[in-house]
Amino acid sequence: MTQSTTRDPRANRPEYVLGVGDDELSRLGLQHRLWADEASGIWREAGFGPGQTILDVGCGPGFASFDLAPLLEPEGRVIAIDESPRYIERLSAEAQRRGLPNIDARVGDAQALDLAPGSIDGAWERWVMCFTPRPEAVVGGVAQALRPGGVFAMQEYFNYRTLTLAPRTPLFEPVVAAIRASWHDYGGDDDIGGSLPAMLRSAGLEVVSIRPLVRVARPGEAMWRWPDSYFRVFLPKIVEEGYLKESDRAAFMEEWARRSADPDSYFFTPPMVAIIARKPRG
Ligand SMILES: C[S@@+](CC[C@H](N)C(=O)[O-])C[C@H]1O[C@@H](n2cnc3c(N)ncnc32)[C@H](O)[C@@H]1O
């Protein structure tokens, strides 16, 4: 049974809703590998390339930054900003290990960016504004930091509630409701993609394109590991926080294990949109 709370869950766990532990860190790595081709396509469409300065806002442990940095060489760089000191520390160590000196990693709040006006050529954002209570502040900070003609490219959720295990099972319903309730209590919005065009326009950016991103994952395919890792990492947390009953979690995980061996099942991933917006040249 889902419980929506009025308490401030961030008081107990100050960092973002999924936490910043080792389990989430490796889940983010897997998630990036599964969606890396899509990100590269969006960067191509955005025109990111050599010599540019690109902001990776809410970069996490830096998996996208590590792919972006080589694209910008030799003169360009990535400015990677995340609120988690642990992720930024990990990013810096890994950048050094990989020989990527052109990543400037900083701890900071994406909602209070203080980059010099016109100092970046582009910005990349994925799965961050869906977690920030003030996404319009993120958009505003990026917009003022972009040079005229600069591009803000993003990948965000829209219509998350439609994620489905096929054939449908009622055991999934309390799980989806609990995920969404916890997410909202943390100040996030699983429908953020729907609000972004208006936010971008209010910040003076012109929306160039909006593309849907959705996949079907079948048992045994690499993409099946995306929901699988998510349920394993996140569901125990929302049980602990009182959003989901342990019996509902256990019943769903039993069904999930059964479906994971059923070639006739598939998972319909939560839909996302890729949005490209540009700052007019003046
Ligand atoms: C789902 S992860 C995505 C990480 C990365 N963008 C990626 O695509 O792999 C969300 C990230 O947003 C960061 N985050 C959430 N709220 C933030 C804020 N207000 N300022 C900076 N980072 C934030 C979290 O610390 C976490 O690293």
PDBQT file of the ligand as one rigid body, heavy atoms in Angstrom, charges set to zero:
ROOT
HETATM    1  C1  LIG A 301      19.967   9.569 -11.855  1.00  0.00    +0.000 C 
HETATM    2  S1  LIG A 301      21.434  10.404 -11.458  1.00  0.00    +0.000 S 
HETATM    3  C2  LIG A 301      21.952  10.860 -13.104  1.00  0.00    +0.000 C 
HETATM    4  C3  LIG A 301      23.435  11.092 -13.209  1.00  0.00    +0.000 C 
HETATM    5  C4  LIG A 301      23.919  11.463 -14.607  1.00  0.00    +0.000 C 
HETATM    6  N1  LIG A 301      23.289  12.666 -15.107  1.00  0.00    +0.000 N 
HETATM    7  C5  LIG A 301      23.702  10.338 -15.582  1.00  0.00    +0.000 C 
HETATM    8  O1  LIG A 301      22.965  10.523 -16.552  1.00  0.00    +0.000 OA
HETATM    9  O2  LIG A 301      24.300   9.272 -15.402  1.00  0.00    +0.000 OA
HETATM   10  C6  LIG A 301      20.885  11.943 -10.778  1.00  0.00    +0.000 C 
HETATM   11  C7  LIG A 301      22.030  12.828 -10.329  1.00  0.00    +0.000 C 
HETATM   12  O3  LIG A 301      21.511  14.131 -10.073  1.00  0.00    +0.000 OA
HETATM   13  C8  LIG A 301      22.221  14.656  -8.978  1.00  0.00    +0.000 C 
HETATM   14  N2  LIG A 301      21.439  15.764  -8.415  1.00  0.00    +0.000 N 
HETATM   15  C9  LIG A 301      20.176  15.714  -7.932  1.00  0.00    +0.000 A 
HETATM   16  N3  LIG A 301      19.800  16.939  -7.513  1.00  0.00    +0.000 NA
HETATM   17  C10 LIG A 301      20.844  17.786  -7.773  1.00  0.00    +0.000 A 
HETATM   18  C11 LIG A 301      21.065  19.181  -7.589  1.00  0.00    +0.000 A 
HETATM   19  N4  LIG A 301      20.135  19.961  -7.055  1.00  0.00    +0.000 N 
HETATM   20  N5  LIG A 301      22.252  19.702  -7.964  1.00  0.00    +0.000 NA
HETATM   21  C12 LIG A 301      23.224  18.910  -8.502  1.00  0.00    +0.000 A 
HETATM   22  N6  LIG A 301      23.063  17.584  -8.696  1.00  0.00    +0.000 NA
HETATM   23  C13 LIG A 301      21.895  17.024  -8.349  1.00  0.00    +0.000 A 
HETATM   24  C14 LIG A 301      22.381  13.461  -8.042  1.00  0.00    +0.000 C 
HETATM   25  O4  LIG A 301      23.389  13.664  -7.082  1.00  0.00    +0.000 OA
HETATM   26  C15 LIG A 301      22.704  12.361  -9.041  1.00  0.00    +0.000 C 
HETATM   27  O5  LIG A 301      24.078  12.268  -9.258  1.00  0.00    +0.000 OA
ENDROOT
TORSDOF 0
